Amino acid sequence: MTALRFDDLRQHSDVLRLRSGKSLTVRFVEPRDAEALQGFFRSLTVRSRYNRFLGAMSELPQTELDHFIHVGEADRFSVIAVMPIDGAETIVGEARYAFDAGTSRFEFGLSVDDRWQGHGIGAALLKNLECRAAAFGAERLFGDTLRSNDAMIGLARKSGFAFTNSPGDWKLVRFEKHIDVAPQEIPCASWRLAAQQTALHAAV
């Protein structure tokens, strides 16, 4: 795929359908989301925050929060999964990812609000990340997690990832998956945009 444009972040938003029939929107984080995103991380259980950041952390340090809300900075991207709850848009999950064009690999980490785990949000978010990886032209998708993180390991296993040792840290396990040339299911917005750009370049 050709390089993606990020001049209009909202073009890359996706509306996903959960097993329950509820709708879930996955969109890029914007500066206006800073307070809500910090609140999301604070609301996670101690164990969930430990699993997400591979260590003890009560909230995102300000410098790290700044990195989260500036999409595309250092080729890293952050998305949030939001749902309307009691009439207000609420963050129920998040993911941060990076694409390395030199190795064609797409690295990611994600978390889901403890109160919403078990509703298929993690699986839907992971499938969306696979499509976003394909839009970049990635060949491999991978992440690292603690060997004790049964929830993430179970999710990755059900999603077809293979497991290996994480280089340099025995406490971690790496899960990795080959990315198809094109998404097998309904493509995400990023894939459609990349495909349109490829078609335009071919027509010139």
PyMOL CGO cylinders between C-alpha atoms (Angstrom):
from pymol import cmd
from pymol.cgo import CYLINDER

trace = [
    CYLINDER, 0.00, 0.00, 0.00, 1.02, 3.59, -0.53, 0.3, 1, 1, 1, 1, 1, 1,
    CYLINDER, 1.02, 3.59, -0.53, 1.82, 5.97, 2.33, 0.3, 1, 1, 1, 1, 1, 1,
    CYLINDER, 1.82, 5.97, 2.33, -1.29, 7.04, 4.22, 0.3, 1, 1, 1, 1, 1, 1,
    CYLINDER, -1.29, 7.04, 4.22, -2.28, 10.67, 4.62, 0.3, 1, 1, 1, 1, 1, 1,
    CYLINDER, -2.28, 10.67, 4.62, -3.30, 11.90, 8.06, 0.3, 1, 1, 1, 1, 1, 1,
    CYLINDER, -3.30, 11.90, 8.06, -4.40, 15.46, 7.27, 0.3, 1, 1, 1, 1, 1, 1,
    CYLINDER, -4.40, 15.46, 7.27, -7.99, 14.51, 8.20, 0.3, 1, 1, 1, 1, 1, 1,
    CYLINDER, -7.99, 14.51, 8.20, -7.88, 12.07, 11.10, 0.3, 1, 1, 1, 1, 1, 1,
    CYLINDER, -7.88, 12.07, 11.10, -11.63, 11.49, 11.18, 0.3, 1, 1, 1, 1, 1, 1,
    CYLINDER, -11.63, 11.49, 11.18, -11.46, 9.79, 7.79, 0.3, 1, 1, 1, 1, 1, 1,
    CYLINDER, -11.46, 9.79, 7.79, -9.73, 6.88, 9.55, 0.3, 1, 1, 1, 1, 1, 1,
    CYLINDER, -9.73, 6.88, 9.55, -12.58, 6.20, 12.01, 0.3, 1, 1, 1, 1, 1, 1,
    CYLINDER, -12.58, 6.20, 12.01, -14.39, 2.86, 11.98, 0.3, 1, 1, 1, 1, 1, 1,
    CYLINDER, -14.39, 2.86, 11.98, -17.72, 1.76, 13.41, 0.3, 1, 1, 1, 1, 1, 1,
    CYLINDER, -17.72, 1.76, 13.41, -17.56, -1.88, 14.56, 0.3, 1, 1, 1, 1, 1, 1,
    CYLINDER, -17.56, -1.88, 14.56, -20.33, -4.22, 15.63, 0.3, 1, 1, 1, 1, 1, 1,
    CYLINDER, -20.33, -4.22, 15.63, -19.90, -6.26, 18.82, 0.3, 1, 1, 1, 1, 1, 1,
    CYLINDER, -19.90, -6.26, 18.82, -21.38, -9.69, 19.50, 0.3, 1, 1, 1, 1, 1, 1,
    CYLINDER, -21.38, -9.69, 19.50, -24.11, -8.04, 21.56, 0.3, 1, 1, 1, 1, 1, 1,
    CYLINDER, -24.11, -8.04, 21.56, -25.15, -5.90, 18.63, 0.3, 1, 1, 1, 1, 1, 1,
    CYLINDER, -25.15, -5.90, 18.63, -23.79, -2.71, 20.21, 0.3, 1, 1, 1, 1, 1, 1,
    CYLINDER, -23.79, -2.71, 20.21, -21.75, -0.33, 18.06, 0.3, 1, 1, 1, 1, 1, 1,
    CYLINDER, -21.75, -0.33, 18.06, -18.16, 0.55, 18.85, 0.3, 1, 1, 1, 1, 1, 1,
    CYLINDER, -18.16, 0.55, 18.85, -16.30, 3.43, 17.20, 0.3, 1, 1, 1, 1, 1, 1,
    CYLINDER, -16.30, 3.43, 17.20, -12.53, 3.25, 16.82, 0.3, 1, 1, 1, 1, 1, 1,
    CYLINDER, -12.53, 3.25, 16.82, -10.93, 6.60, 16.05, 0.3, 1, 1, 1, 1, 1, 1,
    CYLINDER, -10.93, 6.60, 16.05, -7.64, 8.41, 16.44, 0.3, 1, 1, 1, 1, 1, 1,
    CYLINDER, -7.64, 8.41, 16.44, -7.02, 10.19, 19.73, 0.3, 1, 1, 1, 1, 1, 1,
    CYLINDER, -7.02, 10.19, 19.73, -7.32, 13.97, 19.54, 0.3, 1, 1, 1, 1, 1, 1,
    CYLINDER, -7.32, 13.97, 19.54, -5.87, 16.59, 21.93, 0.3, 1, 1, 1, 1, 1, 1,
    CYLINDER, -5.87, 16.59, 21.93, -9.37, 17.16, 23.33, 0.3, 1, 1, 1, 1, 1, 1,
    CYLINDER, -9.37, 17.16, 23.33, -9.35, 13.53, 24.54, 0.3, 1, 1, 1, 1, 1, 1,
    CYLINDER, -9.35, 13.53, 24.54, -6.40, 14.04, 26.93, 0.3, 1, 1, 1, 1, 1, 1,
    CYLINDER, -6.40, 14.04, 26.93, -8.44, 14.28, 30.14, 0.3, 1, 1, 1, 1, 1, 1,
    CYLINDER, -8.44, 14.28, 30.14, -10.78, 11.43, 29.21, 0.3, 1, 1, 1, 1, 1, 1,
    CYLINDER, -10.78, 11.43, 29.21, -7.85, 9.20, 28.19, 0.3, 1, 1, 1, 1, 1, 1,
    CYLINDER, -7.85, 9.20, 28.19, -6.07, 9.87, 31.47, 0.3, 1, 1, 1, 1, 1, 1,
    CYLINDER, -6.07, 9.87, 31.47, -9.30, 9.08, 33.29, 0.3, 1, 1, 1, 1, 1, 1,
    CYLINDER, -9.30, 9.08, 33.29, -9.54, 5.80, 31.36, 0.3, 1, 1, 1, 1, 1, 1,
    CYLINDER, -9.54, 5.80, 31.36, -6.09, 4.69, 32.50, 0.3, 1, 1, 1, 1, 1, 1,
    CYLINDER, -6.09, 4.69, 32.50, -6.77, 5.74, 36.08, 0.3, 1, 1, 1, 1, 1, 1,
    CYLINDER, -6.77, 5.74, 36.08, -9.97, 3.67, 36.08, 0.3, 1, 1, 1, 1, 1, 1,
    CYLINDER, -9.97, 3.67, 36.08, -8.17, 0.46, 35.08, 0.3, 1, 1, 1, 1, 1, 1,
    CYLINDER, -8.17, 0.46, 35.08, -7.43, -1.97, 37.89, 0.3, 1, 1, 1, 1, 1, 1,
    CYLINDER, -7.43, -1.97, 37.89, -3.88, -2.09, 39.19, 0.3, 1, 1, 1, 1, 1, 1,
    CYLINDER, -3.88, -2.09, 39.19, -3.40, -5.44, 37.44, 0.3, 1, 1, 1, 1, 1, 1,
    CYLINDER, -3.40, -5.44, 37.44, -4.69, -4.15, 34.09, 0.3, 1, 1, 1, 1, 1, 1,
    CYLINDER, -4.69, -4.15, 34.09, -2.41, -1.10, 34.22, 0.3, 1, 1, 1, 1, 1, 1,
    CYLINDER, -2.41, -1.10, 34.22, 0.54, -3.34, 35.15, 0.3, 1, 1, 1, 1, 1, 1,
    CYLINDER, 0.54, -3.34, 35.15, -0.23, -5.62, 32.20, 0.3, 1, 1, 1, 1, 1, 1,
    CYLINDER, -0.23, -5.62, 32.20, -0.62, -2.70, 29.79, 0.3, 1, 1, 1, 1, 1, 1,
    CYLINDER, -0.62, -2.70, 29.79, 2.58, -0.88, 30.73, 0.3, 1, 1, 1, 1, 1, 1,
    CYLINDER, 2.58, -0.88, 30.73, 4.62, -3.91, 31.86, 0.3, 1, 1, 1, 1, 1, 1,
    CYLINDER, 4.62, -3.91, 31.86, 5.16, -2.31, 35.23, 0.3, 1, 1, 1, 1, 1, 1,
    CYLINDER, 5.16, -2.31, 35.23, 3.56, -0.33, 38.05, 0.3, 1, 1, 1, 1, 1, 1,
    CYLINDER, 3.56, -0.33, 38.05, 1.93, 2.93, 36.95, 0.3, 1, 1, 1, 1, 1, 1,
    CYLINDER, 1.93, 2.93, 36.95, -1.06, 4.79, 38.39, 0.3, 1, 1, 1, 1, 1, 1,
    CYLINDER, -1.06, 4.79, 38.39, -1.53, 7.09, 35.39, 0.3, 1, 1, 1, 1, 1, 1,
    CYLINDER, -1.53, 7.09, 35.39, 0.23, 8.27, 32.26, 0.3, 1, 1, 1, 1, 1, 1,
    CYLINDER, 0.23, 8.27, 32.26, 3.07, 10.72, 32.95, 0.3, 1, 1, 1, 1, 1, 1,
    CYLINDER, 3.07, 10.72, 32.95, 2.39, 14.04, 31.23, 0.3, 1, 1, 1, 1, 1, 1,
    CYLINDER, 2.39, 14.04, 31.23, 5.12, 13.48, 28.63, 0.3, 1, 1, 1, 1, 1, 1,
    CYLINDER, 5.12, 13.48, 28.63, 3.67, 10.07, 27.74, 0.3, 1, 1, 1, 1, 1, 1,
    CYLINDER, 3.67, 10.07, 27.74, 0.14, 11.49, 27.59, 0.3, 1, 1, 1, 1, 1, 1,
    CYLINDER, 0.14, 11.49, 27.59, 1.42, 14.12, 25.15, 0.3, 1, 1, 1, 1, 1, 1,
    CYLINDER, 1.42, 14.12, 25.15, 2.81, 11.33, 22.96, 0.3, 1, 1, 1, 1, 1, 1,
    CYLINDER, 2.81, 11.33, 22.96, -0.55, 9.53, 23.01, 0.3, 1, 1, 1, 1, 1, 1,
    CYLINDER, -0.55, 9.53, 23.01, -2.55, 12.54, 21.82, 0.3, 1, 1, 1, 1, 1, 1,
    CYLINDER, -2.55, 12.54, 21.82, -0.21, 13.60, 19.00, 0.3, 1, 1, 1, 1, 1, 1,
    CYLINDER, -0.21, 13.60, 19.00, -1.05, 11.12, 16.25, 0.3, 1, 1, 1, 1, 1, 1,
    CYLINDER, -1.05, 11.12, 16.25, 1.78, 10.28, 13.85, 0.3, 1, 1, 1, 1, 1, 1,
    CYLINDER, 1.78, 10.28, 13.85, 4.53, 11.71, 16.06, 0.3, 1, 1, 1, 1, 1, 1,
    CYLINDER, 4.53, 11.71, 16.06, 7.65, 9.54, 15.56, 0.3, 1, 1, 1, 1, 1, 1,
    CYLINDER, 7.65, 9.54, 15.56, 5.49, 7.25, 13.38, 0.3, 1, 1, 1, 1, 1, 1,
    CYLINDER, 5.49, 7.25, 13.38, 3.36, 6.20, 16.35, 0.3, 1, 1, 1, 1, 1, 1,
    CYLINDER, 3.36, 6.20, 16.35, -0.42, 6.27, 16.45, 0.3, 1, 1, 1, 1, 1, 1,
    CYLINDER, -0.42, 6.27, 16.45, -3.04, 6.04, 19.19, 0.3, 1, 1, 1, 1, 1, 1,
    CYLINDER, -3.04, 6.04, 19.19, -6.68, 5.05, 18.79, 0.3, 1, 1, 1, 1, 1, 1,
    CYLINDER, -6.68, 5.05, 18.79, -9.52, 4.86, 21.28, 0.3, 1, 1, 1, 1, 1, 1,
    CYLINDER, -9.52, 4.86, 21.28, -12.60, 2.64, 21.23, 0.3, 1, 1, 1, 1, 1, 1,
    CYLINDER, -12.60, 2.64, 21.23, -15.64, 4.65, 22.31, 0.3, 1, 1, 1, 1, 1, 1,
    CYLINDER, -15.64, 4.65, 22.31, -19.30, 3.86, 23.00, 0.3, 1, 1, 1, 1, 1, 1,
    CYLINDER, -19.30, 3.86, 23.00, -22.28, 5.99, 24.04, 0.3, 1, 1, 1, 1, 1, 1,
    CYLINDER, -22.28, 5.99, 24.04, -22.94, 5.23, 27.71, 0.3, 1, 1, 1, 1, 1, 1,
    CYLINDER, -22.94, 5.23, 27.71, -25.66, 7.14, 29.57, 0.3, 1, 1, 1, 1, 1, 1,
    CYLINDER, -25.66, 7.14, 29.57, -25.73, 9.64, 26.72, 0.3, 1, 1, 1, 1, 1, 1,
    CYLINDER, -25.73, 9.64, 26.72, -22.01, 10.41, 26.73, 0.3, 1, 1, 1, 1, 1, 1,
    CYLINDER, -22.01, 10.41, 26.73, -19.15, 9.17, 24.54, 0.3, 1, 1, 1, 1, 1, 1,
    CYLINDER, -19.15, 9.17, 24.54, -17.06, 6.92, 26.79, 0.3, 1, 1, 1, 1, 1, 1,
    CYLINDER, -17.06, 6.92, 26.79, -13.65, 5.36, 26.20, 0.3, 1, 1, 1, 1, 1, 1,
    CYLINDER, -13.65, 5.36, 26.20, -13.86, 1.59, 26.73, 0.3, 1, 1, 1, 1, 1, 1,
    CYLINDER, -13.86, 1.59, 26.73, -10.56, 0.61, 25.10, 0.3, 1, 1, 1, 1, 1, 1,
    CYLINDER, -10.56, 0.61, 25.10, -7.40, 1.98, 23.54, 0.3, 1, 1, 1, 1, 1, 1,
    CYLINDER, -7.40, 1.98, 23.54, -4.45, 0.90, 21.44, 0.3, 1, 1, 1, 1, 1, 1,
    CYLINDER, -4.45, 0.90, 21.44, -1.12, 2.39, 20.44, 0.3, 1, 1, 1, 1, 1, 1,
    CYLINDER, -1.12, 2.39, 20.44, 0.81, 1.16, 17.42, 0.3, 1, 1, 1, 1, 1, 1,
    CYLINDER, 0.81, 1.16, 17.42, 3.79, 1.85, 15.21, 0.3, 1, 1, 1, 1, 1, 1,
    CYLINDER, 3.79, 1.85, 15.21, 4.79, 0.77, 11.71, 0.3, 1, 1, 1, 1, 1, 1,
    CYLINDER, 4.79, 0.77, 11.71, 8.44, 0.13, 10.81, 0.3, 1, 1, 1, 1, 1, 1,
    CYLINDER, 8.44, 0.13, 10.81, 8.73, 0.49, 7.03, 0.3, 1, 1, 1, 1, 1, 1,
    CYLINDER, 8.73, 0.49, 7.03, 12.25, -0.96, 7.12, 0.3, 1, 1, 1, 1, 1, 1,
    CYLINDER, 12.25, -0.96, 7.12, 11.09, -4.31, 8.47, 0.3, 1, 1, 1, 1, 1, 1,
    CYLINDER, 11.09, -4.31, 8.47, 7.42, -4.13, 7.33, 0.3, 1, 1, 1, 1, 1, 1,
    CYLINDER, 7.42, -4.13, 7.33, 6.39, -4.91, 10.91, 0.3, 1, 1, 1, 1, 1, 1,
    CYLINDER, 6.39, -4.91, 10.91, 3.55, -3.38, 12.90, 0.3, 1, 1, 1, 1, 1, 1,
    CYLINDER, 3.55, -3.38, 12.90, 3.90, -3.31, 16.71, 0.3, 1, 1, 1, 1, 1, 1,
    CYLINDER, 3.90, -3.31, 16.71, 1.00, -2.62, 19.05, 0.3, 1, 1, 1, 1, 1, 1,
    CYLINDER, 1.00, -2.62, 19.05, -0.29, -2.66, 22.62, 0.3, 1, 1, 1, 1, 1, 1,
    CYLINDER, -0.29, -2.66, 22.62, -3.89, -2.36, 23.82, 0.3, 1, 1, 1, 1, 1, 1,
    CYLINDER, -3.89, -2.36, 23.82, -6.15, -2.36, 26.86, 0.3, 1, 1, 1, 1, 1, 1,
    CYLINDER, -6.15, -2.36, 26.86, -9.88, -2.63, 27.56, 0.3, 1, 1, 1, 1, 1, 1,
    CYLINDER, -9.88, -2.63, 27.56, -11.79, -1.14, 30.50, 0.3, 1, 1, 1, 1, 1, 1,
    CYLINDER, -11.79, -1.14, 30.50, -12.14, -3.90, 33.13, 0.3, 1, 1, 1, 1, 1, 1,
    CYLINDER, -12.14, -3.90, 33.13, -15.88, -3.27, 33.32, 0.3, 1, 1, 1, 1, 1, 1,
    CYLINDER, -15.88, -3.27, 33.32, -16.23, -4.01, 29.60, 0.3, 1, 1, 1, 1, 1, 1,
    CYLINDER, -16.23, -4.01, 29.60, -13.95, -7.01, 29.28, 0.3, 1, 1, 1, 1, 1, 1,
    CYLINDER, -13.95, -7.01, 29.28, -15.70, -10.13, 28.02, 0.3, 1, 1, 1, 1, 1, 1,
    CYLINDER, -15.70, -10.13, 28.02, -17.91, -8.19, 25.57, 0.3, 1, 1, 1, 1, 1, 1,
    CYLINDER, -17.91, -8.19, 25.57, -15.75, -8.79, 22.49, 0.3, 1, 1, 1, 1, 1, 1,
    CYLINDER, -15.75, -8.79, 22.49, -14.17, -5.33, 22.50, 0.3, 1, 1, 1, 1, 1, 1,
    CYLINDER, -14.17, -5.33, 22.50, -10.61, -6.67, 22.60, 0.3, 1, 1, 1, 1, 1, 1,
    CYLINDER, -10.61, -6.67, 22.60, -11.25, -9.02, 19.68, 0.3, 1, 1, 1, 1, 1, 1,
    CYLINDER, -11.25, -9.02, 19.68, -12.93, -6.28, 17.63, 0.3, 1, 1, 1, 1, 1, 1,
    CYLINDER, -12.93, -6.28, 17.63, -10.12, -3.82, 18.36, 0.3, 1, 1, 1, 1, 1, 1,
    CYLINDER, -10.12, -3.82, 18.36, -7.48, -6.39, 17.45, 0.3, 1, 1, 1, 1, 1, 1,
    CYLINDER, -7.48, -6.39, 17.45, -9.21, -7.21, 14.14, 0.3, 1, 1, 1, 1, 1, 1,
    CYLINDER, -9.21, -7.21, 14.14, -9.34, -3.48, 13.38, 0.3, 1, 1, 1, 1, 1, 1,
    CYLINDER, -9.34, -3.48, 13.38, -5.61, -3.18, 14.10, 0.3, 1, 1, 1, 1, 1, 1,
    CYLINDER, -5.61, -3.18, 14.10, -4.92, -6.00, 11.63, 0.3, 1, 1, 1, 1, 1, 1,
    CYLINDER, -4.92, -6.00, 11.63, -6.70, -4.02, 8.94, 0.3, 1, 1, 1, 1, 1, 1,
    CYLINDER, -6.70, -4.02, 8.94, -4.84, -0.83, 9.85, 0.3, 1, 1, 1, 1, 1, 1,
    CYLINDER, -4.84, -0.83, 9.85, -1.58, -2.78, 9.60, 0.3, 1, 1, 1, 1, 1, 1,
    CYLINDER, -1.58, -2.78, 9.60, -2.57, -4.03, 6.15, 0.3, 1, 1, 1, 1, 1, 1,
    CYLINDER, -2.57, -4.03, 6.15, -3.25, -0.43, 5.08, 0.3, 1, 1, 1, 1, 1, 1,
    CYLINDER, -3.25, -0.43, 5.08, 0.37, 0.42, 5.90, 0.3, 1, 1, 1, 1, 1, 1,
    CYLINDER, 0.37, 0.42, 5.90, 1.57, -2.56, 3.88, 0.3, 1, 1, 1, 1, 1, 1,
    CYLINDER, 1.57, -2.56, 3.88, 2.79, -4.40, 6.97, 0.3, 1, 1, 1, 1, 1, 1,
    CYLINDER, 2.79, -4.40, 6.97, 3.75, -8.05, 6.61, 0.3, 1, 1, 1, 1, 1, 1,
    CYLINDER, 3.75, -8.05, 6.61, 3.85, -8.93, 10.32, 0.3, 1, 1, 1, 1, 1, 1,
    CYLINDER, 3.85, -8.93, 10.32, 1.81, -7.78, 13.33, 0.3, 1, 1, 1, 1, 1, 1,
    CYLINDER, 1.81, -7.78, 13.33, 3.22, -8.32, 16.81, 0.3, 1, 1, 1, 1, 1, 1,
    CYLINDER, 3.22, -8.32, 16.81, 3.11, -7.34, 20.46, 0.3, 1, 1, 1, 1, 1, 1,
    CYLINDER, 3.11, -7.34, 20.46, 4.80, -8.25, 23.74, 0.3, 1, 1, 1, 1, 1, 1,
    CYLINDER, 4.80, -8.25, 23.74, 3.04, -9.03, 27.00, 0.3, 1, 1, 1, 1, 1, 1,
    CYLINDER, 3.04, -9.03, 27.00, 3.80, -10.44, 30.42, 0.3, 1, 1, 1, 1, 1, 1,
    CYLINDER, 3.80, -10.44, 30.42, 3.73, -14.23, 30.62, 0.3, 1, 1, 1, 1, 1, 1,
    CYLINDER, 3.73, -14.23, 30.62, 1.20, -13.82, 33.44, 0.3, 1, 1, 1, 1, 1, 1,
    CYLINDER, 1.20, -13.82, 33.44, -1.22, -11.81, 31.28, 0.3, 1, 1, 1, 1, 1, 1,
    CYLINDER, -1.22, -11.81, 31.28, -3.65, -14.66, 30.58, 0.3, 1, 1, 1, 1, 1, 1,
    CYLINDER, -3.65, -14.66, 30.58, -6.31, -12.37, 29.07, 0.3, 1, 1, 1, 1, 1, 1,
    CYLINDER, -6.31, -12.37, 29.07, -4.03, -10.95, 26.36, 0.3, 1, 1, 1, 1, 1, 1,
    CYLINDER, -4.03, -10.95, 26.36, -2.44, -14.31, 25.65, 0.3, 1, 1, 1, 1, 1, 1,
    CYLINDER, -2.44, -14.31, 25.65, -5.87, -15.91, 25.31, 0.3, 1, 1, 1, 1, 1, 1,
    CYLINDER, -5.87, -15.91, 25.31, -7.06, -13.13, 22.99, 0.3, 1, 1, 1, 1, 1, 1,
    CYLINDER, -7.06, -13.13, 22.99, -3.96, -13.43, 20.80, 0.3, 1, 1, 1, 1, 1, 1,
    CYLINDER, -3.96, -13.43, 20.80, -4.26, -17.22, 20.63, 0.3, 1, 1, 1, 1, 1, 1,
    CYLINDER, -4.26, -17.22, 20.63, -7.93, -17.04, 19.56, 0.3, 1, 1, 1, 1, 1, 1,
    CYLINDER, -7.93, -17.04, 19.56, -6.95, -14.46, 16.93, 0.3, 1, 1, 1, 1, 1, 1,
    CYLINDER, -6.95, -14.46, 16.93, -4.40, -16.79, 15.33, 0.3, 1, 1, 1, 1, 1, 1,
    CYLINDER, -4.40, -16.79, 15.33, -1.14, -15.39, 16.67, 0.3, 1, 1, 1, 1, 1, 1,
    CYLINDER, -1.14, -15.39, 16.67, 1.95, -17.57, 17.14, 0.3, 1, 1, 1, 1, 1, 1,
    CYLINDER, 1.95, -17.57, 17.14, 4.07, -17.25, 20.30, 0.3, 1, 1, 1, 1, 1, 1,
    CYLINDER, 4.07, -17.25, 20.30, 7.81, -16.88, 20.78, 0.3, 1, 1, 1, 1, 1, 1,
    CYLINDER, 7.81, -16.88, 20.78, 10.15, -15.58, 23.47, 0.3, 1, 1, 1, 1, 1, 1,
    CYLINDER, 10.15, -15.58, 23.47, 10.42, -11.81, 23.60, 0.3, 1, 1, 1, 1, 1, 1,
    CYLINDER, 10.42, -11.81, 23.60, 14.02, -10.75, 22.84, 0.3, 1, 1, 1, 1, 1, 1,
    CYLINDER, 14.02, -10.75, 22.84, 15.89, -9.57, 25.89, 0.3, 1, 1, 1, 1, 1, 1,
    CYLINDER, 15.89, -9.57, 25.89, 13.29, -10.12, 28.62, 0.3, 1, 1, 1, 1, 1, 1,
    CYLINDER, 13.29, -10.12, 28.62, 12.34, -13.55, 29.97, 0.3, 1, 1, 1, 1, 1, 1,
    CYLINDER, 12.34, -13.55, 29.97, 9.24, -12.12, 31.73, 0.3, 1, 1, 1, 1, 1, 1,
    CYLINDER, 9.24, -12.12, 31.73, 7.64, -11.32, 28.37, 0.3, 1, 1, 1, 1, 1, 1,
    CYLINDER, 7.64, -11.32, 28.37, 6.20, -13.40, 25.57, 0.3, 1, 1, 1, 1, 1, 1,
    CYLINDER, 6.20, -13.40, 25.57, 5.86, -12.18, 21.99, 0.3, 1, 1, 1, 1, 1, 1,
    CYLINDER, 5.86, -12.18, 21.99, 2.79, -12.92, 19.86, 0.3, 1, 1, 1, 1, 1, 1,
    CYLINDER, 2.79, -12.92, 19.86, 3.09, -12.44, 16.11, 0.3, 1, 1, 1, 1, 1, 1,
    CYLINDER, 3.09, -12.44, 16.11, 0.92, -12.94, 13.05, 0.3, 1, 1, 1, 1, 1, 1,
    CYLINDER, 0.92, -12.94, 13.05, 1.34, -12.75, 9.29, 0.3, 1, 1, 1, 1, 1, 1,
    CYLINDER, 1.34, -12.75, 9.29, -0.77, -10.02, 7.67, 0.3, 1, 1, 1, 1, 1, 1,
    CYLINDER, -0.77, -10.02, 7.67, -2.70, -10.86, 4.52, 0.3, 1, 1, 1, 1, 1, 1,
    CYLINDER, -2.70, -10.86, 4.52, -2.22, -8.62, 1.51, 0.3, 1, 1, 1, 1, 1, 1,
    CYLINDER, -2.22, -8.62, 1.51, -5.85, -7.54, 1.82, 0.3, 1, 1, 1, 1, 1, 1,
    CYLINDER, -5.85, -7.54, 1.82, -8.25, -7.76, 4.78, 0.3, 1, 1, 1, 1, 1, 1,
    CYLINDER, -8.25, -7.76, 4.78, -10.45, -10.86, 4.58, 0.3, 1, 1, 1, 1, 1, 1,
    CYLINDER, -10.45, -10.86, 4.58, -13.48, -9.19, 6.13, 0.3, 1, 1, 1, 1, 1, 1,
    CYLINDER, -13.48, -9.19, 6.13, -15.05, -5.74, 5.64, 0.3, 1, 1, 1, 1, 1, 1,
    CYLINDER, -15.05, -5.74, 5.64, -12.06, -3.40, 5.19, 0.3, 1, 1, 1, 1, 1, 1,
    CYLINDER, -12.06, -3.40, 5.19, -11.39, -0.56, 7.60, 0.3, 1, 1, 1, 1, 1, 1,
    CYLINDER, -11.39, -0.56, 7.60, -11.40, 3.10, 6.60, 0.3, 1, 1, 1, 1, 1, 1,
    CYLINDER, -11.40, 3.10, 6.60, -7.60, 3.26, 6.53, 0.3, 1, 1, 1, 1, 1, 1,
    CYLINDER, -7.60, 3.26, 6.53, -7.51, 0.35, 4.07, 0.3, 1, 1, 1, 1, 1, 1,
    CYLINDER, -7.51, 0.35, 4.07, -10.10, 1.98, 1.80, 0.3, 1, 1, 1, 1, 1, 1,
    CYLINDER, -10.10, 1.98, 1.80, -8.21, 5.28, 1.83, 0.3, 1, 1, 1, 1, 1, 1,
    CYLINDER, -8.21, 5.28, 1.83, -4.92, 3.58, 1.03, 0.3, 1, 1, 1, 1, 1, 1,
    CYLINDER, -4.92, 3.58, 1.03, -6.54, 1.58, -1.78, 0.3, 1, 1, 1, 1, 1, 1,
    CYLINDER, -6.54, 1.58, -1.78, -8.01, 4.79, -3.26, 0.3, 1, 1, 1, 1, 1, 1,
    CYLINDER, -8.01, 4.79, -3.26, -4.60, 6.46, -3.19, 0.3, 1, 1, 1, 1, 1, 1,
    CYLINDER, -4.60, 6.46, -3.19, -3.01, 3.46, -4.89, 0.3, 1, 1, 1, 1, 1, 1,
    CYLINDER, -3.01, 3.46, -4.89, -5.67, 3.55, -7.63, 0.3, 1, 1, 1, 1, 1, 1,
    CYLINDER, -5.67, 3.55, -7.63, -5.14, 7.28, -8.17, 0.3, 1, 1, 1, 1, 1, 1,
    CYLINDER, -5.14, 7.28, -8.17, -1.39, 6.85, -8.50, 0.3, 1, 1, 1, 1, 1, 1,
    CYLINDER, -1.39, 6.85, -8.50, -1.89, 3.99, -10.96, 0.3, 1, 1, 1, 1, 1, 1,
    CYLINDER, -1.89, 3.99, -10.96, -4.20, 6.13, -13.09, 0.3, 1, 1, 1, 1, 1, 1,
    CYLINDER, -4.20, 6.13, -13.09, -1.73, 9.02, -13.37, 0.3, 1, 1, 1, 1, 1, 1,
]
cmd.load_cgo(trace, "trace")
